[in-house]
Amino acid sequence: MSVSDTHAGIPADLRYAIQFSPSDCRERLVALCALYLEIRDILRECSDPGIAETKLRWWEEEIELMLDGKARHPVSRAFWVLHGKLNLTNRLFLDMVDSTRQDLRPPGFAAFDDVVRYCKQRGGAFTALAAGLCSADSLISLSAARNLGCAWQLAGIVMHSAADAQRGRVYFAAEDLRLHHLDRHVIEGVHSDTGLKALLSDYAMRAERLMDEAHAATPETERGTLVTAEILAALARKRLHKLARRNFTIRAGTMELSPFSALLTTWSTARRAARTTP
């Protein structure tokens, strides 16, 4: 697997994050991204929850085999070849599987802590693995990378809330829905704008707070190893600010960034990280 072989199928933000990550780990990041998308896209490809669960169990077994050097799937074989013998824990890979499994269950989280747990398993596991592939090795840095990924995922909950709700998926905590006098539908036009916009604003602020805390916790000397996570978080923050300027009114294309804006945000984030790398 190479960057040129797989790059076209990678979502834009992930593609930007990989392009501006350290050159010596880009191919590994592409392989990780391919693995992440293989697991995530099971939901899109399988309308039958039973078939989806069977595939997730297969991937749980495949992850164990992959980290033993016995991968069967082309994507996991490619990842193993490129990742070498870096010290990556199978728990992070299994967290990506578990978060996908969560989407097969009846939707809904009771408390915000449950939302955070889900976000850490989905986006946070990916960004922690990405940091590991870029040579982050301290527990503090890996934790910061995971929290940046959690914030990236939480921002995604805000930005995709209408589309998710149309599919019957609600990722806001029940306690927060009650706080803003909403039920589980959270579809624009069903509730008063006041409650829905307040909820979206609330979660946007929480996502940004997580980003700020994770950035502050990252040792200066390891900022360069977390650039993938930093770029994803920065692009998500840019979209949240654009949504806030529209008073959290979600319409088609509301959160899209122009190519120039996305490129400038990515470049400036990567440049700041590079300045702190020894």
Helices and strands as residue ranges (DSSP letters): H 3-6, G 7-9, H 12-19, G 23-25, H 26-40, H 42-45, H 49-66, H 74-83, H 90-102, H 112-119, I 120-124, H 125-133, H 139-159, H 161-166, H 174-179, H 193-217, G 220-226, H 227-245, H 259-275
